Amino acid sequence: MNQAIQSVTSTENALNGDANLQRAKTEATQAIDNLTHLNTPQKTALKQQVNAAQRVSGVTDLKNSATSLNNAMDQLKQANC
């Protein structure tokens, strides 16, 4: 009986993990699309990496990297003005 309960619990947690990962990917992709200082190839590459990520933490790291790159591109553009 305990093994059956544990199996159901493990399956439920795995489903929640998949849902959380998909939600994180969707949010990260939207955030990348909204970054105004990245060009299309940069956004495409970042979104491909997000889609390939296997963990929420990896998606979060990529989202943070995209934001940092966006800020760096903004500073570069301002320095050239």
C-alpha positions as CSV (number, residue, x, y, z in Angstrom):
1,M,0.0,0.0,0.0
2,N,2.8,2.5,0.9
3,Q,4.6,1.7,-2.3
4,A,1.5,2.5,-4.3
5,I,1.0,5.8,-2.5
6,Q,4.7,6.7,-3.0
7,S,4.4,5.9,-6.7
8,V,1.4,8.1,-7.1
9,T,3.1,10.9,-5.2
10,S,6.2,10.6,-7.3
11,T,4.2,10.7,-10.5
12,E,2.3,13.8,-9.3
13,N,5.5,15.6,-8.4
14,A,7.0,14.8,-11.8
15,L,3.9,16.3,-13.5
16,N,4.1,19.4,-11.3
17,G,7.8,19.6,-12.2
18,D,7.0,19.4,-15.9
19,A,4.3,22.1,-15.6
20,N,6.7,24.3,-13.6
21,L,9.4,23.9,-16.3
22,Q,7.0,24.7,-19.1
23,R,5.7,27.8,-17.2
24,A,9.2,29.0,-16.6
25,K,10.1,28.5,-20.3
26,T,7.0,30.4,-21.4
27,E,7.7,33.3,-19.0
28,A,11.4,33.4,-20.0
29,T,10.5,33.4,-23.7
30,Q,8.1,36.3,-23.2
31,A,10.7,38.2,-21.2
32,I,13.3,37.7,-24.0
33,D,10.8,38.9,-26.6
34,N,10.3,42.1,-24.5
35,L,14.0,43.0,-24.3
36,T,14.4,46.0,-26.5
37,H,18.2,46.2,-27.0
38,L,18.7,42.6,-28.4
39,N,18.6,41.9,-32.1
40,T,16.6,39.1,-33.6
41,P,19.4,36.6,-33.9
42,Q,20.3,37.1,-30.2
43,K,16.7,36.6,-29.1
44,T,16.4,33.5,-31.3
45,A,19.5,32.0,-29.8
46,L,18.4,32.7,-26.3
47,K,15.0,31.3,-26.9
48,Q,16.4,28.1,-28.4
49,Q,18.6,27.7,-25.3
50,V,15.5,28.2,-23.0
51,N,13.5,25.6,-25.0
52,A,16.4,23.1,-24.6
53,A,16.7,23.6,-20.8
54,Q,15.9,20.7,-18.6
55,R,15.5,22.5,-15.3
56,V,13.7,25.6,-14.0
57,S,17.0,26.8,-12.6
58,G,18.6,26.6,-16.1
59,V,15.7,28.6,-17.5
60,T,16.1,31.2,-14.8
61,D,19.9,31.5,-15.4
62,L,19.2,32.0,-19.1
63,K,16.6,34.6,-18.4
64,N,19.0,36.4,-16.2
65,S,21.8,36.2,-18.8
66,A,19.4,37.6,-21.4
67,T,18.6,40.6,-19.2
68,S,22.3,41.2,-18.5
69,L,23.1,41.0,-22.3
70,N,20.2,43.4,-22.9
71,N,21.7,45.9,-20.4
72,A,25.1,45.5,-21.9
73,M,23.8,46.2,-25.4
74,D,22.0,49.3,-24.1
75,Q,25.2,50.6,-22.5
76,L,27.1,49.9,-25.8
77,K,24.5,51.8,-27.8
78,Q,24.7,54.7,-25.4
79,A,28.5,54.8,-25.5
80,N,28.4,55.1,-29.3
81,C,26.0,58.1,-29.3
